[in-house]
Amino acid sequence: MQINDSLSAIDGLVSQGQIVQAVEQFFAPNAKTTDFDGTITQNKDQMIEKMTGFVGSIAKVNGIQLHQSLSKDNISLSEYTFDFDMKDGSHVLWHEIIRREWSNGLVVDEQYFKN
């Protein structure tokens, strides 16, 4: 699978709120992630656990919008706006860039940047 095919597929899942499924399908077993707050996961299982907890804390999805994505060589960037009401009463509104490094159609490194 070409990186553009994988990028389109993972962005499609994320845009539909299927974040855990995106990790399950497109992360390599040893994939590392670095969040904008410095939180690091060292492998796919840790990321599935983290995303399962996060998705479970969402009371309402107000919107997930993919603005654009691009790729060059084995690197991709996806720009999103995430808008969630959380079960604790807080509101999450993130404008986020997700940078992914790919190998053989799977994410091996993912970093998040937000403003």
C-alpha positions in Angstrom: 0.0 0.0 0.0 1.3 3.4 -1.0 1.7 6.1 1.8 -1.0 8.2 0.2 -3.4 5.2 0.3 -2.6 4.6 4.0 -2.8 8.3 4.8 -6.2 8.6 3.2 -7.5 5.5 5.0 -6.2 6.5 8.5 -7.4 10.1 8.0 -10.8 8.7 7.0 -11.1 6.6 10.2 -10.0 9.5 12.4 -12.4 11.9 10.7 -15.3 9.4 11.5 -14.2 9.3 15.2 -12.8 5.8 14.8 -9.5 6.7 16.5 -8.9 3.4 18.2 -9.6 1.5 15.0 -7.1 3.8 13.2 -4.4 2.8 15.7 -5.3 -0.9 15.5 -5.2 -0.9 11.7 -2.3 1.4 10.9 0.2 1.4 13.7 3.3 -0.8 13.6 3.8 -2.9 16.8 6.7 -0.7 17.9 5.1 2.6 16.9 6.1 5.5 19.2 3.9 8.6 19.8 4.8 12.0 21.3 1.9 14.2 22.4 2.0 18.0 22.6 2.2 17.8 26.4 5.2 15.5 26.3 3.4 12.2 26.9 5.1 9.4 25.1 3.8 5.9 24.2 6.4 3.3 23.3 4.3 0.9 21.3 1.0 0.1 19.6 -0.5 -1.5 22.7 0.2 1.6 24.9 -1.4 3.8 22.2 -4.5 1.6 22.0 -4.8 1.8 25.8 -4.3 5.6 25.7 -6.8 6.2 22.9 -9.4 3.8 24.4 -9.3 5.9 27.6 -9.5 9.2 25.7 -12.4 8.1 23.5 -14.2 6.8 26.6 -13.9 10.2 28.3 -15.8 11.9 25.4 -19.4 12.7 26.2 -20.2 14.3 22.8 -18.3 14.7 19.5 -19.2 18.2 18.2 -17.0 17.8 15.2 -13.8 16.4 13.7 -12.7 18.2 10.6 -9.8 17.2 8.4 -8.6 20.4 6.8 -5.8 19.0 4.7 -3.1 16.3 4.5 0.1 15.9 2.6 2.9 13.5 2.3 6.5 13.4 1.0 8.7 10.3 1.0 7.8 8.5 4.2 6.4 11.5 6.2 2.8 12.8 6.3 1.1 15.8 7.9 -2.6 16.0 8.7 -4.3 19.1 9.9 -7.5 18.7 12.0 -9.9 20.5 14.2 -11.3 18.4 17.1 -14.3 19.6 19.1 -15.4 17.5 22.0 -17.6 17.8 25.1 -16.0 15.7 27.8 -17.7 13.6 30.5 -16.0 15.7 33.2 -17.8 18.8 31.9 -14.8 20.3 30.1 -14.7 21.3 26.4 -11.9 20.3 24.1 -11.3 22.4 21.0 -7.9 21.5 19.3 -6.5 22.7 16.1 -3.9 20.0 15.6 -1.2 18.9 13.2 -0.4 15.2 13.2 3.0 14.3 11.8 3.5 10.6 10.9 6.5 8.6 9.8 5.6 5.5 7.8 7.2 2.2 7.0 5.6 -0.5 4.9 2.2 1.2 5.1 2.3 1.5 8.9 2.9 4.4 11.3 6.2 4.0 13.1 6.3 7.4 14.7 3.5 10.0 15.3 3.8 13.4 16.9 1.0 15.9 17.7 1.3 19.7 17.5 -1.5 22.1 18.5 -2.1 25.8 18.9 
